[in-house]
Amino acid sequence: MMKNPIDHDIRKLALPALGALLAEPLLIAIDSAMVGHLGTTSLAGLSLASTILTTIVGLCIFLAYATTAAAARAVGAGNIASALRQGLDGVWLGFGLGSLLGVLLYVFSPSLLAAFHPDSAVLVQALAYIRASAWGLPGMLTVLAATGTLRGFGDTITPFYATTAGAIINAPLNFVLIYVAHWGIAGAGAGTATAQTLMGLWLVGKIDVHARSEAVAFWPTGAGVLRSLRDAVPLIIRTISLRAAILLQIAASTSLGTIALASNQITMTFWNFAAYGLDALATAAQILVGQSLGSHDHERVREVLGRCLNRGLVYGAWLGGALFALSWILPRLISTDSAVRGLATHCLWVTALALPLASIAYMLDGVLIGAGDTRKLALYMVVALAAFAPCALGIMWWGSGSTAQIFLWIAYAVVFMGARAATMYRRIRGNEWLN
């Protein structure tokens, strides 16, 4: 618990990273608020379309993680030109992947949306939003890769400025396109796509300034882009496993009925909010571990590891205590149904008690990404999914009532997070991950 100089480095990196993480959902909130005034059908269409978009972007989060780790290790080794080269190749990979996914989404979105069996009116609204947003995918994925590159240099301030500016631009732009230009829900999609594209251009411009000073060519190297894609495969597996666990959790909750599903939405909302704080700390761990390993300072790596775990446990305990104290109040802010509020409160107790455990999982995830130990990380995430899946499937097939919903959260917050934490903790007890 004693203060350590590394704690200052963690705070300096984590606080702007937290701001950037919170700015992203603000873009969605702006869309929701403005589209909500168009009517219930438009809002339902936005919910469906944005779920698909956020899932696609979420699956591409490896662009940020991979470029952070690669750039940080190169910076730690004193090879700034190599860090910029790897970062720019990652940016070009993000742009190319975003362009491909944007075209595929535009073409196949009718079939994709129809698979959810929405009402015809909702389908029309969702299709309008998703097609207007599709052209912004290159910008969205470029933002991920550029953010990772800058983080590798220890710069979490610039991405924070970019996401904040994007959120500020997004509001008036959406207003004009939705209400003045009369584009309706398509205006919200186009506005957000424009804001994301501008964010991407600005961040790439910042990287290009550094690249010019180091005489690093802006244009991609084919081998570098392919290497970035190859190195990202374990992170893709990790992310798919994580998304599969979340989908299983939601599917199991859905099978338990309307009250369970409504309470699950409340619990998941506040769990995700706490996760933003832990994610910000994990980002700091990625950067500090990557730079320390790049300079081959294993003693500092161990010191960073210890302080990151310490800060993670402390903040996880604080967040858990706050969530427990507010567990009677928070559900009342969202639902008027007493059954939903009561069940959500009980589930929040579970998540509050599990947050210190989850903090270990989040911190060690960041440590191993920073160390480039992504093959093991992918394996551990698959193991955690294998531990959680039988619990979720068992509840889905045989569970019923409020008790099953509480056990579902025990399975997710304790079994799934515990499996992640235990496997990664066993890994960092040895020395192989340092190589």
N, C-alpha and C positions, 0 to 999 in steps of 0.2 A: 504493500500500500504506500510505501515511501515514494516521494516524487523523484522523477528521473528526467534528465534532459531529453530523452527520446519521447517522453510524453508531450513535450512542446511540438516536436516534429509531427506526432500523430494528430494533435489538434489542428495544427497548421494545414495539414492535408485533408483531414476528415471534415472539417466544418464547411469549406467551400464545396466539397464533394456532396455533402448532405444537401446543401442549397441547390445544387444541380439536379440531384435526385428528386427533390420536392418540386422543382420547376416543371418537370416533365408531366406529372399528373395534373399540374395546373392548366396545361394546354387542353387536356381532356375535359377538365372542369369547365373551362371557358366554352368549349364546344357544347357541353351538356346544358349549361345555363342558357345559352342563346337558342339552341335547337329546341329546348324545352318550351319556349314561347311559341314555337310553330305548331305545337300540339302533341298529344300522346303518341300518335302513330309515328311522327318524326323522331321522337325521343326513343321509341322502341327500335326503330331502324338504326339509329345511332348506336344504341347499346349492342346490337348484333354486329354491325359493321366494325365498330371500334374494338370489339373483342377479337375479331379475326386479325385486324391490323396490329394490335398490341401483342398478339401471339406470334405473328411473323417477326416483328421487331425483337421480341423477347428471345426468340430462337436464334437471332443473330447477335446476341450480346457478346458472343465469343470475339467479335471484331474489336470490342473495347478491351476485353481481358487479354487477348493475345498480344495486341499492340502495346498495352501497358507493360506487360512482363518483358517482351522482347526489347522495347526501348529502354526500360529501366536497367536491364542488365548491361546493355551497351553503354549507357550513360555511366553506370558504376565502373565499367572498365575504362572509361575515359575516351571511348570511341564515339564521339558525337555524330560524325558523318554516318556511321553505321546505324545509329539509333534513328536518324532522320530517314535514311534509306528504307529501313524496315517499316517505319511509320508510314511513309508515303506509299510503299507497296501495299500496306494494309488499307490505306485510304482508297487506293485504286481498286482493290478487291471489294471494298464496301460499295463503291460506286457501281462497279460492274454487276455485283450480285443484286444490288438494289434495282438497277435497270432491268435485269432479267426478271426478278420477282414482280416488279411493277407491271411489266407487259403481261406476265402470266396471270396476275391478279385481275387486271383489266379484262382480259379475254375470258377467263374462267370464273369470274365472280358470280355470274348468274347461277351456275350449277353449284358452286360452293355455298352460296347463301340459301339456295333451295333445299340443300341437304338438311338444313335446320328446321324445315317445314314452317316458316313464318306465314302469317296472313299475307294475302297478296298485296295489300296496301303497305304493310311493313316492308315487304320485299322490295317494293318500288323505292321506298325511302332509303333502305340500306344500300341498294345498288347505286343510287345517285351519290351517296356519300363515299362509298368505297372506290368508285371509279374516279371521283374528283380527287381522292386522296392518293390513288395509286401512283400518280406521277411524282409524288413527293417521297416515295420510298428510296430512290437514290440519295436524296438529301438526308433522310433519316439514318440510313446506314453509314453514310459518309460522316455524319456527326458522331456515331459510335466509334468509328476507327480513329477519327481525328482527336476525339476526347481521350482515347486510350494512349495515343502518341504523346499528347501534351502531359498526361498524367505520368508517363514514363520519365519525363524530364522533371517531375516533381511539381508540375504546374496544374493545380486544380482550380485556380482562380479564373483563368481564361474560359474554361468550359462553363463555369458558373455564370460569368458575364454573358456568354452566348445564350445559355438556356433562359436566363432572366430576360434578356433583350427579346428573345423569341416569344416568350410569354406576353411581354408588353406589346410587341408588334401584332401578335395574334388577335388580341381583343378588338381593336378598331378595324383591322382588316376583315375579320369575320363579320362585324356589324355592317360594314359597307357592302360586302358581297351577299350577305343573307337578306338584309332589309332594304338597302338602297338599290342594289343591282337586281334584287328579287330573284336571286339564285336559289333561295331556300336552303335546304340541308346540304346541297352540293356546294354552296358558298362556304359552309363551315369546313367541309373537306378541303376545298381549294385554298382557303385561308391558312389552315394548319399546314398543308403541304408547302405553301409559299414560305411560311415562317421557318419550317424545318430546312428548306433549301437555302434560305438566306443564312441560317445558322451554320450550315455545312460550308458554304462558300467563305464565310468569315473565318471559321476555324482553319480551313485549308490555307487561306491567305496568311494566317499567322504562322503556320508551319512552313510555308513557302519562303517567308522572310528569313527564317532560320536556315532553311536549305540553301538559299542563295549565299548567305554569309559563309557557309561551309563548302560551297561549290558542289552541292549535291543536286543532280538533275531532278526536275519536277516530274517528268514523265516516268511511267512505270517501267520496271525491268520484268520481262516475262518470267524469268526464273524466280525472281523475288516474290511475285504475286502467287505463283504456284507453290513456293515454299511456305508462304503465309497460309494458304489454304490447307496444305498438308499438315502444318503444325497446329492448325485450328481443329482438326478432326476430333481429338480427345475432348476438347471443350464443347464441341457440338454434341457429342455423346453425353457429356455431363449435363448440358442444358436440356436435351431431350428427356433424359431421365428425370430431371427436376420437374419439367412441365408435365410429364406423365404422372408423377406423384400428385401434383396439384389437380390434374384432371380426374384422377381416381378419387381424390378427396371430395371433389365437387359432385361427381357421379354418385358416390355413396350417400352423400348428404341429400341429393335429389331423390334417391330411392326411399328416403325416410319420410318424405312428405313435405307439405308447404311450410309448416311451422319450423321444421328442422332446417329447410333450405333458407328460409328468411333469417333465422338466427345464425346460420353459417355465414351469410353475407355480412352480417354485423361483425361477427368474430373475425372473419378473414380481413375485413377492412382495417381493423385496429391492429391485427397481427402484422399486416403489410406495412402499416405506418411505423410500427416498432422496428420492422425489418429495414426500413430506410436508414435508421440510425446505425444499425449493425452493419449494413452494407457500406456505409461511409467509412466506418472503422476498417472494414475489410479492404477497401480501396487503399487506405493508408498503408496497410500491411503489405499489399501487393507492391507498392512503390518502394517502400523502405527495404523489404526483403530482396526485391529484384536488384536495386542499386547496390546493396551490400554484397550480394553474391557476385555481381559483376566485378566488384573490386576485390573479390576473393577474401573478404574479411569475415570469416566464419564466426569469429568471436562476437562481432557486432550483429550478425544474423541471429545468433542465439539470444543476444540481449534484446533485439527487436522482437523476436518471438515471445520472449517472456513478458515484455511490456505490453505487447498487443493482446496477449491472453489476459493479462491483469486488467487492462482497460476494458476489454470485452466483457469480462465477468462483472466488473464493477458497474458498467453502464447497463449490462443486461439485468443485473439485480435492481438497479434504479428504475429501469423501464418496467420490469415486472412488478415492482412495488407500486408504481404509479398506476399501472393497468389494473392491478387488484383493487386499489383504493377507489378507482373510478368505475369499477365493473358494475356497480348498481346504477350509475348515472348515464354512462355512454349509450346503452341500449335505448334509453328513454328519448335520446336525441334523434333516433332514427325510426323507431316503431312505436305505435300506440297499442299494439296487441300485447296484452299482459303475458300470454303464453310464450310468445316470441322473446319478449324482454327477459323473462325468467330463465329460459333456456340459454339465451345469449350470455347472461350473467354467469351461469355455471360454466359455460365453455370458456369464458374469459378468465375464470379462476384457473383453469387448466393451462391456458396459454401464458398467464402471468407467472405461474410456478415454473413453466418450462423455458422461459426466456433466457435465464442464465446458461442453461444447457445449449439452447440455440445459439447463444453468443459464441460459444466455443466452436460450433460448426461453422458459423459465418467467418470467424477470424481465421481458423485453420484453412478454410477454403481460399481465402485471400492469400495466406502465406504460401500455400502450395502452388497457386497460380503464379505468384511472384517468383517462385523458385523454378518455374517451368516444369514442375513435376505433374504434368497434366494427364499422362497416361494412367498413373496411379489414381489421380483424382477422379477420372472417368470411371475406373473400376469401382472405387468406393461409392460413387453415386449410384451405380447399378446395384451394388450390394445393399445400399440403403433402400432403394426402390423394391428390391426383392424382399426385404424385411417388412416393408410397409404394405405391399400389395395384398398379401393374404389377409391382413387385418381389414383393409378396405373392402375387399371382395367378400369376406365373411359377413361384414356388416351389411353390405349391399344385398346379399342373398338371404340372410337370416335375421338381420337386425330389425328392430322396430322401436318407435317411441323416442322419448327424450334421452333415456339412458344410453341408447345406441349412438346418438349424436355426441354425447359427452365422451364415450369410448372412442369414437372416430377422431376426436381432437386429441385424445391421449395417444392414439396410434400415430397421428401426424406429428404432433409437437414433441412427443417423448420418444416413440419408437423410431420414426424416420429421422428426426434430428439427432437422436441419441446414436443411431447407427452411423450417421455421417461423422459425428464428433468422435466416436470411439475408434473408427477405422483410421481417421486422419491423425488422431492423437497418437495412436500406435506407430504411425509412419514417422512423425516428427521426433519420436523418442530415439530413433536411430539416426544414422548419418548419411544414408544413401540419397536422401532427397536434397542434400547439399551439393551434390556433384552435378 
